[in-house]
Amino acid sequence: MINNKEDDKIPIGSLIIGSVVLGIVLYNIFKPKKQTNTIKSHKKKKRVFISFAMKDEIYRNYLVEQAKDSRSPFDFTDMSVKRPWSESIWKEKCRTKIKSCDGIIILLSGKTWNSKGARWEVKCAIKENIPVIGMQIFKNKQKSIPPELGDSEIITWEWEELEKIIKTF
C-alpha cells in the first residue's frame, strides 16, 4: 500500500488496474484511425476507355458521374481523351490510353455512325485485343451499329448491364 497521508491508503492492485484502464482509454482515443473500405474500394477499379461521338459528350459525362454514384453497382476509371489534339498526336495518345485499359465502351447514338474518331478508337481497341462493348444511349431509339463493332456485344444503358459487362473486362 502507498500512503499519501496517514488516512489515505490506496491498494497497489487498484493503482495498477486504474493505470491499465487509463492506458486503454487513452490508446483508444488517440490511436490512428483505420481506413474503412467501401464496397467499391476493396476491388481493383477497371480501367475503361469510353468512346463517343463528340456531339454525345454529355452522355459520356453522365456515364462517368453514374459510376461515381454511391448506389452504382459498378466502378471504373475513365480513360477517355478529354481534349483535342492534332490527328497524329491524338491517335498516338489515344492508342496509348486504349492499350492501358481493361475494356472499351462505345456509346451508340445516331451520331456514332458519322464519328470518324469513335470508329477509329474501336478499330484501335480491336487491333490491340482490348474488349469492346457497344452501349445504346437510348433504349427506345436504337441506332445503326458501325461495322467496326463486328460481333461485339451490344447492351442497353442500365446499371445491371453495365455492372455485368464491366466485371467481364
N, C-alpha and C positions, 0 to 999 in steps of 0.2 A: 504494500500500500504506500501511496505517496501522501505525505502530509503537506498541505498548503498552509493550513492553520491548524491549530490544535483540534478544532471541532470539525474541520473539513477533511474527510478521508475519501479518496477515490480509489476503488479497487483497480489494480493494474490490468486485469482482464477487461474491465469495462473501458479503460483508456485505449487498449489495443483494438477492441471491437469498434469503438467510436472512430478511431483513426482509419480503420479499414473501410468503414461505411462512408466516411467523408471522402476518402480517396476514390471510391467507386462513383460517388455522386459527381465529384469534380471531373473525373475522367469522362463520364457520360455527357457532361455539359460541354467540355472543351475538345472532345475527340474529333478528328477530321470526319466530315460528313461523307458517307458513301455515295458514289454516283448511282442514282437509281436508273435502271434501264427501262425504257418504254418498250412496248411490244415491237415497234418498228426497229429500234436501235440495236436489238440484240442480233439481228440478222444483217449480213452484208448487203448494203444497198446495191441494186442493179444499176449499171450504167446504161442508160437508154438514149439513143440518138432519136430526136423527133424531127422527121422530115415533113415539110408542109409547103404549100404554095404561099408566097409572101402575103397574098391577099387574105390568107387564113391565119395570119399570125395571132389574132385574138383567140382563136381556138387552141393554138399551141399554149398560149398563156393560161387559158382555162385548165388545160391538162396538167400543167406544171403546178398550178395552185391546188388543183384537186388532189394531187399526190401529197401535198403538204398538210391537207386537212387531217385533223386527229381521228376522224371517223373513217378515213380512207383505208381500205384493206391492202393497199399496195404502196410501195415506196421505191423511188428511183432517183438517180442523179441525172438531171437534164444535161445532155452534151450537145444540144443543137447549136448551130452557128448563130451568134447573136448580133453580128454586124457584117455589113457587106465589104468585100474586098474585090480587087481586080480578079478576073476569072481564073487566071493561073494560080494566084495565091489562094483564092477561095478553094479551088479544087485540092490543092496540096494540104491546106489546113483542115478541110472537111474530111479528106481521106484519113488523115492522122486521127481525128476525133472518132470517126466511124470505126477504125481499126481497134480503138481502145474501149469499145462498147461491147456489152453483152448482147445487145439486140437493137433493132431499129423499128420504130413505129412510124408509118407514113399516114398522115391524116388525109382522108379521102373526101373530096368535095367536087363540085362542078368545076373548080378552078385547077384541080390537080393535073388533069389531062394536059393542060397548056403550060404547066410549070416545068420548064427545062431543068431547073435546079433540083427540084424534088425528084424528078425522074432520074437524073444523073446520080443522086445520092443513093437511090435504090439499086441502080446498076453497080455502083461502087461497093455497096454492102454485100451484094451477091458475089461479086468478084473476090471480096475479102472473106467469104464464108461466114458472114455475120447474119444471124437470123433476121428475117424481115416479116413484119406483120402489117397488114393494111387495116386501118380502122375508119369506118364510115363516121363522119362527123354528125350526120343527121340520120336518124333511124328511118324516117319516112321519106327521105329524099336520097336514096342510094344512087350514086353516080357511077359512071363507067370506070372500070378498073384499068389503069395504064398497063400496057403489055409487059413492062419491066417486072411487074409483080409475079408474072407467071403463075405457078402453083402455090404461091404464098397464101397463108391463111388470112381471111378477111373477117373481121369481127365488127360488132356494133359497139358504140361507146357506152359501156355500162361497167360499173365497178367490178362486178363479178368476172366479167370477160377480161378486163384489164388485169385483174389480180392473177387469174389463171395463166394468161399469156406471159406476164412479167416473170412469174415463177419458172416458166419454161426456159427463159433466157439463161 
